[in-house]
Amino acid sequence: MTKPYLNAKGKGEADYDYANDILFFKIKDREYSHSIELEDIVLDIDVSGIITGIQIFAASNMFQIEKEALQNNKKFIFSL
């Protein structure tokens, strides 16, 4: 059996919700199936069973950086 593989280079996006302190990474154009909730992280899974989104709650606390640094960071690179 072959494991599912996703080449998502250049197909992802990152966003930061300053008011709620949520950092979000997402692969574009994938069909959402369900989510898996962990403590401060939610993983979005597509119909092929591949992680296609990651939400990190209380991101500034998790990474121990100011919220402004997350809001102003334009250098996120999304590559799987």
PDB file of N, CA, C and O in Angstrom, chain B, residues numbered from 101:
ATOM      1  N   MET B 101       0.836  -1.175   0.000  1.00  0.00           N
ATOM      2  CA  MET B 101       0.000   0.000   0.000  1.00  0.00           C
ATOM      3  C   MET B 101       0.886   1.244   0.000  1.00  0.00           C
ATOM      4  O   MET B 101       1.825   1.340   0.790  1.00  0.00           O
ATOM      5  N   THR B 102       0.593   2.179  -0.869  1.00  0.00           N
ATOM      6  CA  THR B 102       1.357   3.415  -0.970  1.00  0.00           C
ATOM      7  C   THR B 102       0.763   4.461  -0.030  1.00  0.00           C
ATOM      8  O   THR B 102      -0.452   4.655   0.012  1.00  0.00           O
ATOM      9  N   LYS B 103       1.631   5.129   0.719  1.00  0.00           N
ATOM     10  CA  LYS B 103       1.174   6.195   1.599  1.00  0.00           C
ATOM     11  C   LYS B 103       0.773   7.387   0.756  1.00  0.00           C
ATOM     12  O   LYS B 103       1.411   7.669  -0.259  1.00  0.00           O
ATOM     13  N   PRO B 104      -0.295   8.107   1.164  1.00  0.00           N
ATOM     14  CA  PRO B 104      -0.658   9.314   0.418  1.00  0.00           C
ATOM     15  C   PRO B 104       0.428  10.365   0.576  1.00  0.00           C
ATOM     16  O   PRO B 104       1.012  10.511   1.650  1.00  0.00           O
ATOM     17  N   TYR B 105       0.692  11.083  -0.481  1.00  0.00           N
ATOM     18  CA  TYR B 105       1.735  12.107  -0.485  1.00  0.00           C
ATOM     19  C   TYR B 105       1.170  13.357  -1.142  1.00  0.00           C
ATOM     20  O   TYR B 105       0.448  13.278  -2.136  1.00  0.00           O
ATOM     21  N   LEU B 106       1.500  14.494  -0.584  1.00  0.00           N
ATOM     22  CA  LEU B 106       1.024  15.758  -1.124  1.00  0.00           C
ATOM     23  C   LEU B 106       2.196  16.691  -1.335  1.00  0.00           C
ATOM     24  O   LEU B 106       2.897  17.037  -0.385  1.00  0.00           O
ATOM     25  N   ASN B 107       2.413  17.098  -2.569  1.00  0.00           N
ATOM     26  CA  ASN B 107       3.419  18.113  -2.865  1.00  0.00           C
ATOM     27  C   ASN B 107       2.696  19.454  -2.880  1.00  0.00           C
ATOM     28  O   ASN B 107       2.031  19.799  -3.857  1.00  0.00           O
ATOM     29  N   ALA B 108       2.830  20.203  -1.797  1.00  0.00           N
ATOM     30  CA  ALA B 108       2.079  21.451  -1.650  1.00  0.00           C
ATOM     31  C   ALA B 108       2.943  22.692  -1.799  1.00  0.00           C
ATOM     32  O   ALA B 108       2.504  23.792  -1.464  1.00  0.00           O
ATOM     33  N   LYS B 109       4.153  22.536  -2.291  1.00  0.00           N
ATOM     34  CA  LYS B 109       5.042  23.693  -2.430  1.00  0.00           C
ATOM     35  C   LYS B 109       4.387  24.759  -3.314  1.00  0.00           C
ATOM     36  O   LYS B 109       3.984  24.492  -4.446  1.00  0.00           O
ATOM     37  N   GLY B 110       4.295  25.958  -2.769  1.00  0.00           N
ATOM     38  CA  GLY B 110       3.706  27.073  -3.517  1.00  0.00           C
ATOM     39  C   GLY B 110       2.198  27.101  -3.501  1.00  0.00           C
ATOM     40  O   GLY B 110       1.602  27.998  -4.097  1.00  0.00           O
ATOM     41  N   LYS B 111       1.549  26.140  -2.834  1.00  0.00           N
ATOM     42  CA  LYS B 111       0.090  26.081  -2.825  1.00  0.00           C
ATOM     43  C   LYS B 111      -0.488  26.391  -1.451  1.00  0.00           C
ATOM     44  O   LYS B 111      -1.680  26.197  -1.216  1.00  0.00           O
ATOM     45  N   GLY B 112       0.353  26.869  -0.550  1.00  0.00           N
ATOM     46  CA  GLY B 112      -0.107  27.128   0.806  1.00  0.00           C
ATOM     47  C   GLY B 112      -0.183  28.605   1.117  1.00  0.00           C
ATOM     48  O   GLY B 112       0.366  29.453   0.414  1.00  0.00           O
ATOM     49  N   GLU B 113      -0.878  28.872   2.187  1.00  0.00           N
ATOM     50  CA  GLU B 113      -0.973  30.247   2.649  1.00  0.00           C
ATOM     51  C   GLU B 113      -0.954  30.257   4.172  1.00  0.00           C
ATOM     52  O   GLU B 113      -1.327  29.278   4.818  1.00  0.00           O
ATOM     53  N   ALA B 114      -0.519  31.364   4.726  1.00  0.00           N
ATOM     54  CA  ALA B 114      -0.476  31.540   6.166  1.00  0.00           C
ATOM     55  C   ALA B 114      -1.215  32.830   6.501  1.00  0.00           C
ATOM     56  O   ALA B 114      -1.205  33.795   5.736  1.00  0.00           O
ATOM     57  N   ASP B 115      -1.856  32.815   7.666  1.00  0.00           N
ATOM     58  CA  ASP B 115      -2.582  33.995   8.107  1.00  0.00           C
ATOM     59  C   ASP B 115      -2.500  34.049   9.629  1.00  0.00           C
ATOM     60  O   ASP B 115      -2.306  33.028  10.289  1.00  0.00           O
ATOM     61  N   TYR B 116      -2.650  35.241  10.170  1.00  0.00           N
ATOM     62  CA  TYR B 116      -2.626  35.404  11.612  1.00  0.00           C
ATOM     63  C   TYR B 116      -3.789  36.271  12.034  1.00  0.00           C
ATOM     64  O   TYR B 116      -3.958  37.381  11.530  1.00  0.00           O
ATOM     65  N   ASP B 117      -4.591  35.773  12.955  1.00  0.00           N
ATOM     66  CA  ASP B 117      -5.714  36.499  13.532  1.00  0.00           C
ATOM     67  C   ASP B 117      -5.207  37.166  14.812  1.00  0.00           C
ATOM     68  O   ASP B 117      -5.093  36.525  15.856  1.00  0.00           O
ATOM     69  N   TYR B 118      -4.909  38.450  14.714  1.00  0.00           N
ATOM     70  CA  TYR B 118      -4.315  39.186  15.832  1.00  0.00           C
ATOM     71  C   TYR B 118      -5.239  39.215  17.044  1.00  0.00           C
ATOM     72  O   TYR B 118      -4.795  38.970  18.166  1.00  0.00           O
ATOM     73  N   ALA B 119      -6.517  39.513  16.830  1.00  0.00           N
ATOM     74  CA  ALA B 119      -7.463  39.659  17.938  1.00  0.00           C
ATOM     75  C   ALA B 119      -7.594  38.379  18.763  1.00  0.00           C
ATOM     76  O   ALA B 119      -7.724  38.433  19.986  1.00  0.00           O
ATOM     77  N   ASN B 120      -7.560  37.232  18.088  1.00  0.00           N
ATOM     78  CA  ASN B 120      -7.729  35.949  18.779  1.00  0.00           C
ATOM     79  C   ASN B 120      -6.422  35.183  18.954  1.00  0.00           C
ATOM     80  O   ASN B 120      -6.417  34.098  19.535  1.00  0.00           O
ATOM     81  N   ASP B 121      -5.316  35.733  18.460  1.00  0.00           N
ATOM     82  CA  ASP B 121      -3.984  35.135  18.588  1.00  0.00           C
ATOM     83  C   ASP B 121      -3.940  33.716  18.001  1.00  0.00           C
ATOM     84  O   ASP B 121      -3.463  32.775  18.636  1.00  0.00           O
ATOM     85  N   ILE B 122      -4.453  33.594  16.769  1.00  0.00           N
ATOM     86  CA  ILE B 122      -4.486  32.294  16.091  1.00  0.00           C
ATOM     87  C   ILE B 122      -3.640  32.371  14.819  1.00  0.00           C
ATOM     88  O   ILE B 122      -3.877  33.216  13.955  1.00  0.00           O
ATOM     89  N   LEU B 123      -2.665  31.490  14.716  1.00  0.00           N
ATOM     90  CA  LEU B 123      -1.834  31.362  13.519  1.00  0.00           C
ATOM     91  C   LEU B 123      -2.385  30.214  12.698  1.00  0.00           C
ATOM     92  O   LEU B 123      -2.655  29.139  13.233  1.00  0.00           O
ATOM     93  N   PHE B 124      -2.556  30.435  11.391  1.00  0.00           N
ATOM     94  CA  PHE B 124      -3.227  29.461  10.546  1.00  0.00           C
ATOM     95  C   PHE B 124      -2.420  29.209   9.279  1.00  0.00           C
ATOM     96  O   PHE B 124      -2.040  30.143   8.573  1.00  0.00           O
ATOM     97  N   PHE B 125      -2.168  27.954   9.007  1.00  0.00           N
ATOM     98  CA  PHE B 125      -1.519  27.533   7.762  1.00  0.00           C
ATOM     99  C   PHE B 125      -2.505  26.648   7.008  1.00  0.00           C
ATOM    100  O   PHE B 125      -3.178  25.813   7.612  1.00  0.00           O
ATOM    101  N   LYS B 126      -2.594  26.825   5.688  1.00  0.00           N
ATOM    102  CA  LYS B 126      -3.575  26.085   4.911  1.00  0.00           C
ATOM    103  C   LYS B 126      -3.042  25.798   3.519  1.00  0.00           C
ATOM    104  O   LYS B 126      -2.374  26.635   2.912  1.00  0.00           O
ATOM    105  N   ILE B 127      -3.342  24.617   3.024  1.00  0.00           N
ATOM    106  CA  ILE B 127      -3.058  24.276   1.633  1.00  0.00           C
ATOM    107  C   ILE B 127      -4.299  24.612   0.825  1.00  0.00           C
ATOM    108  O   ILE B 127      -5.405  24.204   1.181  1.00  0.00           O
ATOM    109  N   LYS B 128      -4.125  25.347  -0.252  1.00  0.00           N
ATOM    110  CA  LYS B 128      -5.250  25.758  -1.090  1.00  0.00           C
ATOM    111  C   LYS B 128      -5.798  24.583  -1.899  1.00  0.00           C
ATOM    112  O   LYS B 128      -5.087  23.625  -2.200  1.00  0.00           O
ATOM    113  N   ASP B 129      -7.071  24.684  -2.239  1.00  0.00           N
ATOM    114  CA  ASP B 129      -7.736  23.775  -3.178  1.00  0.00           C
ATOM    115  C   ASP B 129      -7.747  22.318  -2.726  1.00  0.00           C
ATOM    116  O   ASP B 129      -7.559  21.417  -3.544  1.00  0.00           O
ATOM    117  N   ARG B 130      -7.963  22.078  -1.440  1.00  0.00           N
ATOM    118  CA  ARG B 130      -8.088  20.712  -0.930  1.00  0.00           C
ATOM    119  C   ARG B 130      -9.485  20.544  -0.353  1.00  0.00           C
ATOM    120  O   ARG B 130     -10.029  21.485   0.224  1.00  0.00           O
ATOM    121  N   GLU B 131     -10.072  19.368  -0.498  1.00  0.00           N
ATOM    122  CA  GLU B 131     -11.418  19.114  -0.012  1.00  0.00           C
ATOM    123  C   GLU B 131     -11.374  18.684   1.455  1.00  0.00           C
ATOM    124  O   GLU B 131     -10.882  17.608   1.796  1.00  0.00           O
ATOM    125  N   TYR B 132     -11.900  19.554   2.303  1.00  0.00           N
ATOM    126  CA  TYR B 132     -11.900  19.333   3.752  1.00  0.00           C
ATOM    127  C   TYR B 132     -12.782  18.138   4.121  1.00  0.00           C
ATOM    128  O   TYR B 132     -13.860  17.948   3.558  1.00  0.00           O
ATOM    129  N   SER B 133     -12.305  17.341   5.075  1.00  0.00           N
ATOM    130  CA  SER B 133     -13.086  16.218   5.586  1.00  0.00           C
ATOM    131  C   SER B 133     -13.443  16.401   7.058  1.00  0.00           C
ATOM    132  O   SER B 133     -14.616  16.369   7.428  1.00  0.00           O
ATOM    133  N   HIS B 134     -12.418  16.593   7.898  1.00  0.00           N
ATOM    134  CA  HIS B 134     -12.660  16.718   9.332  1.00  0.00           C
ATOM    135  C   HIS B 134     -11.448  17.351  10.022  1.00  0.00           C
ATOM    136  O   HIS B 134     -10.411  17.588   9.403  1.00  0.00           O
ATOM    137  N   SER B 135     -11.610  17.614  11.311  1.00  0.00           N
ATOM    138  CA  SER B 135     -10.524  18.204  12.097  1.00  0.00           C
ATOM    139  C   SER B 135     -10.202  17.314  13.284  1.00  0.00           C
ATOM    140  O   SER B 135     -11.045  16.568  13.782  1.00  0.00           O
ATOM    141  N   ILE B 136      -8.953  17.418  13.720  1.00  0.00           N
ATOM    142  CA  ILE B 136      -8.499  16.749  14.934  1.00  0.00           C
ATOM    143  C   ILE B 136      -8.060  17.855  15.890  1.00  0.00           C
ATOM    144  O   ILE B 136      -7.181  18.652  15.564  1.00  0.00           O
ATOM    145  N   GLU B 137      -8.674  17.899  17.067  1.00  0.00           N
ATOM    146  CA  GLU B 137      -8.360  18.929  18.045  1.00  0.00           C
ATOM    147  C   GLU B 137      -7.401  18.387  19.089  1.00  0.00           C
ATOM    148  O   GLU B 137      -7.641  17.347  19.704  1.00  0.00           O
ATOM    149  N   LEU B 138      -6.305  19.118  19.275  1.00  0.00           N
ATOM    150  CA  LEU B 138      -5.346  18.832  20.324  1.00  0.00           C
ATOM    151  C   LEU B 138      -5.467  19.969  21.341  1.00  0.00           C
ATOM    152  O   LEU B 138      -6.454  20.704  21.302  1.00  0.00           O
ATOM    153  N   GLU B 139      -4.522  20.139  22.230  1.00  0.00           N
ATOM    154  CA  GLU B 139      -4.643  21.203  23.236  1.00  0.00           C
ATOM    155  C   GLU B 139      -4.863  22.576  22.616  1.00  0.00           C
ATOM    156  O   GLU B 139      -5.967  23.115  22.696  1.00  0.00           O
ATOM    157  N   ASP B 140      -3.848  23.141  22.008  1.00  0.00           N
ATOM    158  CA  ASP B 140      -3.944  24.465  21.389  1.00  0.00           C
ATOM    159  C   ASP B 140      -3.717  24.410  19.890  1.00  0.00           C
ATOM    160  O   ASP B 140      -3.357  25.411  19.270  1.00  0.00           O
ATOM    161  N   ILE B 141      -3.929  23.233  19.308  1.00  0.00           N
ATOM    162  CA  ILE B 141      -3.713  23.045  17.871  1.00  0.00           C
ATOM    163  C   ILE B 141      -4.893  22.271  17.292  1.00  0.00           C
ATOM    164  O   ILE B 141      -5.383  21.313  17.891  1.00  0.00           O
ATOM    165  N   VAL B 142      -5.336  22.705  16.116  1.00  0.00           N
ATOM    166  CA  VAL B 142      -6.357  21.978  15.371  1.00  0.00           C
ATOM    167  C   VAL B 142      -5.760  21.618  14.016  1.00  0.00           C
ATOM    168  O   VAL B 142      -5.239  22.482  13.311  1.00  0.00           O
ATOM    169  N   LEU B 143      -5.837  20.343  13.656  1.00  0.00           N
ATOM    170  CA  LEU B 143      -5.358  19.871  12.361  1.00  0.00           C
ATOM    171  C   LEU B 143      -6.556  19.619  11.461  1.00  0.00           C
ATOM    172  O   LEU B 143      -7.470  18.887  11.840  1.00  0.00           O
ATOM    173  N   ASP B 144      -6.564  20.215  10.276  1.00  0.00           N
ATOM    174  CA  ASP B 144      -7.612  19.973   9.288  1.00  0.00           C
ATOM    175  C   ASP B 144      -7.135  18.876   8.342  1.00  0.00           C
ATOM    176  O   ASP B 144      -6.014  18.924   7.835  1.00  0.00           O
ATOM    177  N   ILE B 145      -7.984  17.901   8.111  1.00  0.00           N
ATOM    178  CA  ILE B 145      -7.658  16.735   7.311  1.00  0.00           C
ATOM    179  C   ILE B 145      -8.524  16.740   6.053  1.00  0.00           C
ATOM    180  O   ILE B 145      -9.710  17.062   6.118  1.00  0.00           O
ATOM    181  N   ASP B 146      -7.933  16.385   4.905  1.00  0.00           N
ATOM    182  CA  ASP B 146      -8.720  16.331   3.668  1.00  0.00           C
ATOM    183  C   ASP B 146      -9.290  14.928   3.459  1.00  0.00           C
ATOM    184  O   ASP B 146      -9.062  14.031   4.271  1.00  0.00           O
ATOM    185  N   VAL B 147     -10.024  14.748   2.376  1.00  0.00           N
ATOM    186  CA  VAL B 147     -10.671  13.463   2.104  1.00  0.00           C
ATOM    187  C   VAL B 147      -9.678  12.342   1.817  1.00  0.00           C
ATOM    188  O   VAL B 147     -10.049  11.169   1.862  1.00  0.00           O
ATOM    189  N   SER B 148      -8.419  12.683   1.524  1.00  0.00           N
ATOM    190  CA  SER B 148      -7.378  11.675   1.298  1.00  0.00           C
ATOM    191  C   SER B 148      -6.637  11.317   2.589  1.00  0.00           C
ATOM    192  O   SER B 148      -5.746  10.468   2.579  1.00  0.00           O
ATOM    193  N   GLY B 149      -7.006  11.966   3.702  1.00  0.00           N
ATOM    194  CA  GLY B 149      -6.355  11.696   4.975  1.00  0.00           C
ATOM    195  C   GLY B 149      -5.081  12.479   5.199  1.00  0.00           C
ATOM    196  O   GLY B 149      -4.290  12.134   6.077  1.00  0.00           O
ATOM    197  N   ILE B 150      -4.869  13.526   4.423  1.00  0.00           N
ATOM    198  CA  ILE B 150      -3.658  14.344   4.512  1.00  0.00           C
ATOM    199  C   ILE B 150      -3.960  15.615   5.299  1.00  0.00           C
ATOM    200  O   ILE B 150      -5.013  16.225   5.115  1.00  0.00           O
ATOM    201  N   ILE B 151      -3.043  16.013   6.173  1.00  0.00           N
ATOM    202  CA  ILE B 151      -3.194  17.278   6.901  1.00  0.00           C
ATOM    203  C   ILE B 151      -3.095  18.421   5.902  1.00  0.00           C
ATOM    204  O   ILE B 151      -2.103  18.550   5.186  1.00  0.00           O
ATOM    205  N   THR B 152      -4.133  19.248   5.862  1.00  0.00           N
ATOM    206  CA  THR B 152      -4.151  20.355   4.909  1.00  0.00           C
ATOM    207  C   THR B 152      -4.291  21.714   5.572  1.00  0.00           C
ATOM    208  O   THR B 152      -4.295  22.743   4.897  1.00  0.00           O
ATOM    209  N   GLY B 153      -4.406  21.717   6.886  1.00  0.00           N
ATOM    210  CA  GLY B 153      -4.485  22.973   7.611  1.00  0.00           C
ATOM    211  C   GLY B 153      -4.058  22.788   9.046  1.00  0.00           C
ATOM    212  O   GLY B 153      -4.262  21.729   9.639  1.00  0.00           O
ATOM    213  N   ILE B 154      -3.461  23.828   9.602  1.00  0.00           N
ATOM    214  CA  ILE B 154      -3.035  23.809  10.997  1.00  0.00           C
ATOM    215  C   ILE B 154      -3.414  25.153  11.609  1.00  0.00           C
ATOM    216  O   ILE B 154      -3.022  26.209  11.112  1.00  0.00           O
ATOM    217  N   GLN B 155      -4.174  25.097  12.684  1.00  0.00           N
ATOM    218  CA  GLN B 155      -4.513  26.292  13.438  1.00  0.00           C
ATOM    219  C   GLN B 155      -3.810  26.201  14.789  1.00  0.00           C
ATOM    220  O   GLN B 155      -3.922  25.195  15.488  1.00  0.00           O
ATOM    221  N   ILE B 156      -3.090  27.249  15.148  1.00  0.00           N
ATOM    222  CA  ILE B 156      -2.365  27.272  16.412  1.00  0.00           C
ATOM    223  C   ILE B 156      -2.966  28.388  17.263  1.00  0.00           C
ATOM    224  O   ILE B 156      -2.824  29.568  16.942  1.00  0.00           O
ATOM    225  N   PHE B 157      -3.638  28.006  18.350  1.00  0.00           N
ATOM    226  CA  PHE B 157      -4.260  28.954  19.256  1.00  0.00           C
ATOM    227  C   PHE B 157      -3.238  29.426  20.279  1.00  0.00           C
ATOM    228  O   PHE B 157      -2.328  28.684  20.649  1.00  0.00           O
ATOM    229  N   ALA B 158      -3.394  30.670  20.733  1.00  0.00           N
ATOM    230  CA  ALA B 158      -2.443  31.288  21.660  1.00  0.00           C
ATOM    231  C   ALA B 158      -1.026  31.177  21.090  1.00  0.00           C
ATOM    232  O   ALA B 158      -0.081  30.810  21.788  1.00  0.00           O
ATOM    233  N   ALA B 159      -0.910  31.503  19.811  1.00  0.00           N
ATOM    234  CA  ALA B 159       0.349  31.333  19.079  1.00  0.00           C
ATOM    235  C   ALA B 159       1.487  32.152  19.667  1.00  0.00           C
ATOM    236  O   ALA B 159       2.620  31.674  19.723  1.00  0.00           O
ATOM    237  N   SER B 160       1.214  33.364  20.104  1.00  0.00           N
ATOM    238  CA  SER B 160       2.295  34.185  20.654  1.00  0.00           C
ATOM    239  C   SER B 160       2.856  33.555  21.928  1.00  0.00           C
ATOM    240  O   SER B 160       4.059  33.630  22.176  1.00  0.00           O
ATOM    241  N   ASN B 161       2.004  32.942  22.728  1.00  0.00           N
ATOM    242  CA  ASN B 161       2.485  32.248  23.927  1.00  0.00           C
ATOM    243  C   ASN B 161       3.256  30.994  23.549  1.00  0.00           C
ATOM    244  O   ASN B 161       4.307  30.715  24.126  1.00  0.00           O
ATOM    245  N   MET B 162       2.746  30.238  22.589  1.00  0.00           N
ATOM    246  CA  MET B 162       3.402  28.995  22.196  1.00  0.00           C
ATOM    247  C   MET B 162       4.818  29.248  21.678  1.00  0.00           C
ATOM    248  O   MET B 162       5.750  28.517  22.012  1.00  0.00           O
ATOM    249  N   PHE B 163       4.970  30.296  20.853  1.00  0.00           N
ATOM    250  CA  PHE B 163       6.275  30.602  20.258  1.00  0.00           C
ATOM    251  C   PHE B 163       7.075  31.619  21.075  1.00  0.00           C
ATOM    252  O   PHE B 163       8.220  31.927  20.746  1.00  0.00           O
ATOM    253  N   GLN B 164       6.464  32.135  22.138  1.00  0.00           N
ATOM    254  CA  GLN B 164       7.093  33.107  23.022  1.00  0.00           C
ATOM    255  C   GLN B 164       7.619  34.323  22.270  1.00  0.00           C
ATOM    256  O   GLN B 164       8.764  34.740  22.442  1.00  0.00           O
ATOM    257  N   ILE B 165       6.737  34.886  21.422  1.00  0.00           N
ATOM    258  CA  ILE B 165       7.058  36.121  20.706  1.00  0.00           C
ATOM    259  C   ILE B 165       5.856  37.050  20.776  1.00  0.00           C
ATOM    260  O   ILE B 165       4.743  36.613  21.066  1.00  0.00           O
ATOM    261  N   GLU B 166       6.077  38.312  20.514  1.00  0.00           N
ATOM    262  CA  GLU B 166       5.002  39.301  20.541  1.00  0.00           C
ATOM    263  C   GLU B 166       4.013  39.053  19.401  1.00  0.00           C
ATOM    264  O   GLU B 166       4.384  38.574  18.329  1.00  0.00           O
ATOM    265  N   LYS B 167       2.751  39.388  19.654  1.00  0.00           N
ATOM    266  CA  LYS B 167       1.718  39.239  18.632  1.00  0.00           C
ATOM    267  C   LYS B 167       2.047  40.061  17.388  1.00  0.00           C
ATOM    268  O   LYS B 167       1.746  39.646  16.269  1.00  0.00           O
ATOM    269  N   GLU B 168       2.657  41.214  17.581  1.00  0.00           N
ATOM    270  CA  GLU B 168       3.010  42.083  16.450  1.00  0.00           C
ATOM    271  C   GLU B 168       3.985  41.388  15.500  1.00  0.00           C
ATOM    272  O   GLU B 168       3.922  41.583  14.286  1.00  0.00           O
ATOM    273  N   ALA B 169       4.880  40.580  16.057  1.00  0.00           N
ATOM    274  CA  ALA B 169       5.845  39.861  15.210  1.00  0.00           C
ATOM    275  C   ALA B 169       5.127  38.841  14.332  1.00  0.00           C
ATOM    276  O   ALA B 169       5.507  38.640  13.178  1.00  0.00           O
ATOM    277  N   LEU B 170       4.103  38.202  14.866  1.00  0.00           N
ATOM    278  CA  LEU B 170       3.330  37.249  14.056  1.00  0.00           C
ATOM    279  C   LEU B 170       2.491  37.973  13.006  1.00  0.00           C
ATOM    280  O   LEU B 170       2.363  37.503  11.876  1.00  0.00           O
ATOM    281  N   GLN B 171       1.929  39.098  13.376  1.00  0.00           N
ATOM    282  CA  GLN B 171       1.088  39.860  12.457  1.00  0.00           C
ATOM    283  C   GLN B 171       1.893  40.429  11.291  1.00  0.00           C
ATOM    284  O   GLN B 171       1.403  40.477  10.162  1.00  0.00           O
ATOM    285  N   ASN B 172       3.104  40.853  11.555  1.00  0.00           N
ATOM    286  CA  ASN B 172       3.899  41.531  10.541  1.00  0.00           C
ATOM    287  C   ASN B 172       4.845  40.608   9.784  1.00  0.00           C
ATOM    288  O   ASN B 172       5.590  41.071   8.921  1.00  0.00           O
ATOM    289  N   ASN B 173       4.834  39.326  10.085  1.00  0.00           N
ATOM    290  CA  ASN B 173       5.744  38.395   9.420  1.00  0.00           C
ATOM    291  C   ASN B 173       5.188  38.018   8.046  1.00  0.00           C
ATOM    292  O   ASN B 173       4.171  37.334   7.943  1.00  0.00           O
ATOM    293  N   LYS B 174       5.852  38.463   7.020  1.00  0.00           N
ATOM    294  CA  LYS B 174       5.436  38.171   5.641  1.00  0.00           C
ATOM    295  C   LYS B 174       6.331  37.105   5.006  1.00  0.00           C
ATOM    296  O   LYS B 174       6.251  36.868   3.801  1.00  0.00           O
ATOM    297  N   LYS B 175       7.178  36.464   5.807  1.00  0.00           N
ATOM    298  CA  LYS B 175       8.161  35.531   5.264  1.00  0.00           C
ATOM    299  C   LYS B 175       7.836  34.072   5.555  1.00  0.00           C
ATOM    300  O   LYS B 175       8.715  33.214   5.488  1.00  0.00           O
ATOM    301  N   PHE B 176       6.573  33.786   5.879  1.00  0.00           N
ATOM    302  CA  PHE B 176       6.210  32.392   6.066  1.00  0.00           C
ATOM    303  C   PHE B 176       6.410  31.639   4.765  1.00  0.00           C
ATOM    304  O   PHE B 176       5.982  32.109   3.711  1.00  0.00           O
ATOM    305  N   ILE B 177       7.040  30.497   4.817  1.00  0.00           N
ATOM    306  CA  ILE B 177       7.195  29.639   3.638  1.00  0.00           C
ATOM    307  C   ILE B 177       6.481  28.329   3.925  1.00  0.00           C
ATOM    308  O   ILE B 177       6.790  27.642   4.898  1.00  0.00           O
ATOM    309  N   PHE B 178       5.540  27.995   3.087  1.00  0.00           N
ATOM    310  CA  PHE B 178       4.751  26.785   3.275  1.00  0.00           C
ATOM    311  C   PHE B 178       5.256  25.732   2.311  1.00  0.00           C
ATOM    312  O   PHE B 178       5.107  25.870   1.096  1.00  0.00           O
ATOM    313  N   SER B 179       5.847  24.691   2.843  1.00  0.00           N
ATOM    314  CA  SER B 179       6.414  23.645   1.990  1.00  0.00           C
ATOM    315  C   SER B 179       6.292  22.301   2.686  1.00  0.00           C
ATOM    316  O   SER B 179       6.689  22.159   3.843  1.00  0.00           O
ATOM    317  N   LEU B 180       5.754  21.328   1.998  1.00  0.00           N
ATOM    318  CA  LEU B 180       5.658  19.963   2.525  1.00  0.00           C
ATOM    319  C   LEU B 180       6.503  19.041   1.692  1.00  0.00           C
ATOM    320  O   LEU B 180       6.563  17.842   1.966  1.00  0.00           O
TER     321      LEU B 180
END
